[in-house]
Amino acid sequence: MGELELLQLENQKLKEENRILKSQLRGEREDLRLKDNHIYNLENIIAQQNQQLRLLHRIKNIPGVRPLIKGIKKLVQGIKNLPKRIMPKGSRRRRAVGTVLRTIRYPGRSYRLWSEIKQKKFSAGDGILDILYIKHGLLTFPEQEKPLVSIVIPVYNQIEYTFACLKSIKENTRDVPYEIILADDVSTDGTKEISLYVKGIRVVRNTENMGFLRNCNHAAEQAEGEYILFLNNDTQVTENWLSSLVELIESDDRIGMVGSKLVYPNWVLQEAGGIIWQDGSGCNYGRGDDCEKPQYNYVREADYISGASIMLSVKLWKKLGGFDERYVPAYCEDSDLAFEVRKAGYRVMYQPKSVVVHFEGISNGTDVNSSVGLKKYQVENTEKLEKKWHAEMLQLPQKKLRPANILCRDRIRGRKVILVIDHYVPEFDRDAGSRTTFQYLKMFVKKGYLVKFLGDNFYNREPYTSMLEQMGIEVLYGVEYRETIFDWILENRDNIDIVYANRPHITVKYIDFIKENTDIKIIYYGHDLHFLRERREYELTGDVKHKENSDYWKCTELEIMRKAEVSYYPSHVEEEAIHEIDPSIRVKAITAYTFDRFIENVNLNFAEREGFLFVGGFGHPPNADAVLWFVNEIYPLICKEERIPFYIVGSHVPEEIRALSGDGVVVKGFVSDEELAELYRNCRMAVVPLRYGAGVKGKVIEAIYYGIPVVTTAIGAEGILHAENILTVQDEAQGFAEQVLTLYHDTAKLERISRESQVFIRKYYSMDAVWDIVKEDFQ
């Protein structure tokens, strides 16, 4: 392109830019014109308003005008107040007008009100309840011949709150048979007529005012359920509030009383169980905080539960003699009851799944210095409580400590605390490592330890997180813990006895900090020897990256083991491999799986069972290799003789495995525990064709647990001692296929292996058997 052409292009470009600038300038000028016009209009409006204000000012200054304006205002206000003066609140006249207006607006509902409730008697019923009836209809509760829970609601007036409480119970209590006992302490409002508007409840009306405490004791005598639950009338319950309390109290014979999480109407936390200090004063744990934080959402033993929602067995209630009447009329009777429950040998537990909205102060106020209302008795009764339980309170924490400290909120009382660290909340139905962690968590809880769980991704993974929380395990998740976890460890270092750290890539993040800043004992569980697994994969594939990985993990794992008090691995093979390198390392072979219950109805009719099964999460590379080897080299040999269905189960299925589906291969992918149990029950055999890996294989132990015979390799059988009679081992493709076919058609042998596997699993993999191996390290 010549110089002239370049100049022409440049000139054309400049013209285009000039055109754009002119267009922009025209737009800006138009904007300026419009703004000037708007300002001019506003100035005119302001001038007119100023003129009107000056006119009004002159008018107001005319003699006699100010009194006239004042008189007009008074007249208007009088007209507004006229309905209140003519028809005072609660008056017969006001009710009549309201009735007429509601009848016009809701003719059908009003007819039912007159026919069902008032029965054409104008004086019958209550005006507030009339309005509630028009809005909600007749509130009817199902009658129960044998209620499981007797809900006692003490009331004194506050009919609106009582009705709202009853309505919330009806809407959110569908899965537990219950009865409602309304304990009316001689109310003077519509409460005395509530039985006209609410059916299916029992109203126990006192002949004289007994006060809150005696009213509760009196009404409780009428309870026909197995459990008695005291619920304030200024509450509204939420879904699963009652079933979760029942599930908790029936989960452990040592639990005597359970209580709900209380929240304000705006869902700010009111109480997540109570703390009592040495001086007898109390603390509503978590008051004013976010009710969804993890520290408020695990089942926990509490010093007391506020009586707005507490439940215990009728048998225990009668044994204790009800609320102690030294606290009449009210306050501290719930704290005292908690001490009595513990004195009787039981525990008081907080259930976060039972959420109750509490309109605190509606019934009794909130000012402890008030000269009226029940709240004034709080200080006086606190002194009575401290005097009665002085010896027990000497064992409680001092008030100077923060309630968030686990010594205060968890009632440690001599129990040891274990902090379990792993990569994430164990998804026990998705991979073997998670199942191992989950089972050990259950064992720690069953053995009486207080357990905290730290998942290194700090993620609330449901439903797994809630399952741990319902076991009584606090799960440390969320941004707050992610940012402050090391501060949390420092704050609680004097109360944490053991850190049980899992996996090298997680443990390496924490072990140095814990060693340098605390005296906490560290127990390390490697799950498998990573460097051994990587070395075996290198020997199988020749891929040098696996050799490099093996060298890296060898350095990391040995360093961790030398820092830990003791290291666990699931087989003696790994223990021996470690001692070959460094005999001074304290290492112990433990059982990877531990069971607290066993299969009682194994299907022994193998003639009706069909197919063989592989189970394994595909986030673990050896599992994909095993399936590919089986389908490509072993399964074709089997199919030459007979086409037998092959079911592949596991999470995170890669495309190369999904592509195997067809011609007898069924890729199920992830399945629920229930579906997996059915597959174990109905398939004839399990195959575990692992070619590399390390440690005891959870999938093999799980198959033995379900009583399904297994054909595997030496790698699959590695570390499982005493299993010679229940595992069939073969490493070559041809031999593996022959063993599968031979065993598949020998139903008598399959039945024998299934029976012997049940004896084997109970003997070596029960929770008590596993605990015998490790208990000395936790004492």
Secondary structure, 3 states (H helix, E strand, C coil): CCHHHHHHHHHHHHHHHHHHHHHHHHHHHHHHHHHHHHHHHHHHHHHHHHHHHHHHHHHHCCCCHHHHHHHHHHHHHHHHHHHHHHCCCCCHHHHHHHHHHHHHHCHHHHHHHHHHHHCCCCCCCCHHHHHHHHHHCCEECCCCCCCCEEEEEEECCCHHHHHHHHHHHHHHCCCCCEEEEEEECCCCCHHHHHHHCEECCEEEECCCCCCHHHHHHHHHCCCCCCEEEEECCCEEECCCHHHHHHHHHHCCCCEEEEEEEEECCCCEEEECCEEECCCCCEEECCCCCECCCHHHCCCEECCECCCCEEEEEHHHHHHHCCCCHHHCCCCCHHHHHHHHHHHCCCEEEEEEEEEEEECCCCCCCCCCCCCCCHHHHHHHHHHHHHHHCHHHHCCCCCCCCCCCCHHHHCCCCCCCEEEEEECCCCCCCCCHHHHHHHHHHHHHHHCCCEEEEEECCCCCCCCHHHHHHHCCCEEECCHHHHHHHHHHHHHCCCCCCEEEEECHHHHHHHHHHHHHHCCCEEEEECCCCHHHHHHHHHHHHCCHHHHHHHHHHHHHHHHHHHHCCEEEECCHHHHHHHHHHCCCCCEEECCCCCECCCCCCCCCCHHHCCCEEEECCCCCHHHHHHHHHHHHHHHHHHHHHCCCCEEEECCCCCHHHHCCCECCEEEEECCCHHHHHHHHHHCCEEEECCCCCCCCCHHHHHHHHCCCCEEECHHHHCCCCCCCCCEEECCCHHHHHHHHHHHHCCHHHHHHHHHHHHHHHHHHCEHHHHHHHHHHHHC
